[in-house]
Amino acid sequence: MAPANTNDIWDSFWAIHASKNDLFHRFLWLVRFLFSSAYSRQIARATGKLNSANLLEVGCGSARTLHYLDRTYNSCTCYALDLSPQAITLVHSINPKFHAAISNAFFLPLESNQIDVSFSIGLIEHFTREEAGQIVSEKIRVTKPDGLVAIMVPWESSVYNLIVRKAFGKHWPFGHEYPFHRNELAMFMQSLTLQEIKVFVIYGTTLLGIGRKKS
């Protein structure tokens, strides 16, 4: 589980981010649309055509990627889970029909084998690799056999990670991170029994890994 001070960081972040009164956060808000749209397109391509889908975003924040995916299918049931009350308040304000709730990523309040697509955007890099494995295993548990599990993380080899993130130093606004190499993410997902794994580089800065749960 993330330390208490980490939880405080994210609750404060989403409180400010939602207000959009801060110039830096206003910029992040716009960038989030760009990246979330790209993530949702890749995930939608991987699923193919579905008449209906149960979708889950863990560590959802504003659930922007989930909002885009919701538009992709004819009928969706969308679950948005986050440990931050401020994030859940934001999700409710953007789309009241989502099943949004405060939840620990290590113990999801869902039954096994009920989700078609589960994913996280910028979550597991804030934990050790062992803890990250536990979080993804929990996502796999709630995903249907043959369903998809997707993970977005910072790319270790990107200029963004090597220069921009390190330039901020202790002032980096997103807490401590453990970025992934491309092959490392694929091996990490394979070690958790996911199959047909593909890893995409998004805008030269982040990695999106998509795998399928064993049928």
C-alpha positions in Angstrom: 0.0 0.0 0.0 1.2 3.5 -0.7 2.4 5.4 2.3 -0.1 7.8 3.9 1.8 10.9 2.7 1.6 9.6 -0.9 -2.2 9.5 -0.5 -2.2 13.1 0.8 -0.2 14.1 -2.2 -2.7 12.7 -4.6 -5.7 14.0 -2.8 -4.2 17.5 -2.9 -3.3 17.1 -6.5 -6.8 16.2 -7.6 -8.3 19.0 -5.5 -6.1 21.6 -7.3 -6.4 19.8 -10.7 -10.2 19.9 -10.6 -10.3 23.6 -9.9 -8.2 24.4 -13.0 -7.3 27.8 -11.4 -3.6 27.0 -11.5 -1.9 27.6 -14.9 0.3 24.4 -14.6 -2.7 22.3 -13.8 -4.7 23.8 -16.6 -1.9 22.8 -19.0 -1.9 19.3 -17.5 -5.7 19.1 -17.9 -5.3 19.7 -21.7 -2.4 17.3 -22.1 -4.5 14.6 -20.3 -7.1 14.8 -23.0 -4.4 14.2 -25.7 -2.8 11.2 -24.0 -6.1 9.6 -22.7 -7.5 9.7 -26.2 -4.4 7.8 -27.5 -4.6 5.2 -24.7 -8.3 4.6 -25.3 -7.8 4.2 -29.1 -5.1 1.5 -28.5 -7.2 -0.3 -26.0 -10.3 -0.2 -28.2 -8.3 -1.6 -31.2 -7.1 -4.5 -29.0 -10.7 -5.4 -27.9 -12.1 -5.3 -31.4 -15.9 -4.8 -31.7 -17.9 -5.3 -28.5 -21.6 -4.7 -28.4 -21.3 -4.1 -24.6 -18.5 -4.1 -22.1 -17.7 -3.9 -18.4 -14.8 -1.5 -18.1 -12.7 -0.8 -15.0 -10.1 1.9 -14.4 -8.0 1.4 -11.2 -6.4 4.5 -9.7 -8.7 6.4 -12.0 -7.9 10.0 -11.1 -10.2 12.0 -13.4 -11.0 8.7 -15.3 -10.4 10.6 -18.6 -9.4 7.4 -20.5 -12.5 5.6 -19.2 -14.7 8.5 -20.5 -13.2 8.0 -24.0 -13.7 4.3 -23.9 -17.2 4.7 -22.7 -18.0 6.3 -26.1 -16.4 3.4 -28.0 -19.0 0.7 -27.3 -22.8 0.6 -27.7 -23.4 -0.2 -24.1 -20.9 0.1 -21.1 -20.9 -0.4 -17.4 -18.0 1.7 -16.2 -16.2 1.3 -12.8 -13.8 4.0 -11.6 -11.9 3.3 -8.4 -9.3 5.5 -6.6 -8.0 5.9 -3.1 -8.4 9.7 -3.3 -11.9 11.1 -2.3 -11.1 14.2 -4.4 -10.6 12.1 -7.5 -13.9 10.3 -7.0 -15.7 13.6 -6.5 -14.2 14.8 -9.8 -15.3 11.6 -11.6 -18.9 12.0 -10.3 -19.0 15.6 -11.5 -17.8 14.6 -15.0 -20.0 11.5 -15.5 -22.5 10.7 -12.8 -23.4 7.3 -14.4 -20.0 5.8 -13.6 -19.8 3.5 -10.7 -17.1 5.5 -8.9 -15.9 4.6 -5.5 -13.0 5.0 -3.1 -11.0 1.8 -3.2 -7.6 0.3 -2.4 -6.0 -1.0 -5.6 -4.7 -4.1 -3.7 -8.3 -5.2 -2.7 -10.8 -4.3 -5.4 -14.5 -4.4 -4.3 -15.5 -6.5 -7.3 -16.2 -10.2 -7.9 -13.8 -12.3 -9.9 -14.2 -12.7 -13.7 -16.7 -9.8 -14.3 -14.7 -7.2 -16.2 -14.0 -7.2 -20.0 -11.3 -4.6 -19.9 -9.4 -3.5 -16.8 -6.7 -0.9 -16.9 -4.6 1.7 -15.0 -3.0 4.9 -16.2 0.0 6.1 -14.3 -0.5 4.0 -11.2 1.9 1.1 -10.7 5.1 3.1 -11.2 4.5 4.6 -7.8 5.0 1.2 -6.1 7.8 -1.3 -5.8 7.8 -4.0 -8.5 6.5 -6.5 -6.0 3.6 -4.2 -5.0 2.9 -3.4 -8.6 2.6 -7.1 -9.3 0.0 -7.4 -6.6 -2.0 -4.6 -8.0 -2.0 -6.0 -11.5 -2.8 -9.5 -10.2 -5.9 -8.0 -8.5 -6.9 -6.5 -11.9 -6.4 -9.8 -13.5 -8.6 -11.5 -10.9 -11.6 -9.3 -11.6 -11.1 -9.6 -15.4 -13.0 -12.2 -17.4 -11.1 -15.1 -19.0 -9.9 -13.8 -22.4 -10.5 -10.2 -21.3 -7.9 -7.5 -21.6 -5.6 -6.0 -19.0 -3.8 -2.7 -19.8 -1.1 -0.8 -18.0 0.3 2.6 -18.7 3.6 3.6 -17.1 6.4 6.2 -17.8 9.0 5.0 -20.3 12.5 4.8 -18.6 14.3 5.6 -21.9 12.3 8.6 -22.9 13.8 12.1 -23.1 10.9 13.2 -20.9 11.9 10.8 -18.2 15.7 11.4 -18.5 15.6 15.2 -18.6 12.2 16.7 -17.7 11.3 14.6 -14.7 14.8 14.8 -13.3 15.0 18.5 -13.8 12.1 18.9 -11.4 13.9 16.9 -8.8 12.2 16.9 -5.4 9.6 19.3 -6.9 8.2 16.7 -9.2 4.4 17.0 -8.7 3.5 13.3 -9.2 5.3 11.7 -6.3 8.1 9.1 -6.5 8.1 6.9 -9.6 9.9 3.7 -10.8 9.6 4.0 -14.7 9.8 0.9 -16.9 11.9 -0.2 -19.8 9.9 -1.5 -22.8 11.1 -5.1 -22.5 10.8 -5.0 -18.8 7.1 -4.1 -19.0 6.4 -7.0 -21.4 8.3 -9.4 -19.1 6.5 -8.1 -16.0 3.1 -8.7 -17.6 4.1 -12.1 -18.8 5.2 -13.1 -15.3 1.7 -12.4 -14.2 0.3 -15.0 -16.7 -1.0 -12.5 -19.2 -0.8 -13.5 -22.9 -0.6 -11.9 -26.4 1.2 -9.0 -24.8 1.9 -5.9 -26.9 3.7 -2.7 -25.6 3.1 0.6 -27.4 5.1 3.8 -27.0 2.7 6.7 -26.7 4.0 10.1 -27.9 7.6 9.1 -27.1 7.0 9.4 -23.3 4.9 6.6 -21.9 4.4 2.9 -22.4 1.0 1.2 -22.8 1.1 -2.6 -22.3 -1.9 -4.6 -23.2 -2.3 -8.3 -22.5 -5.0 -10.9 -22.4 -6.1 -13.1 -19.5 -5.9 -16.8 -20.0 -9.2 -18.3 -21.3 
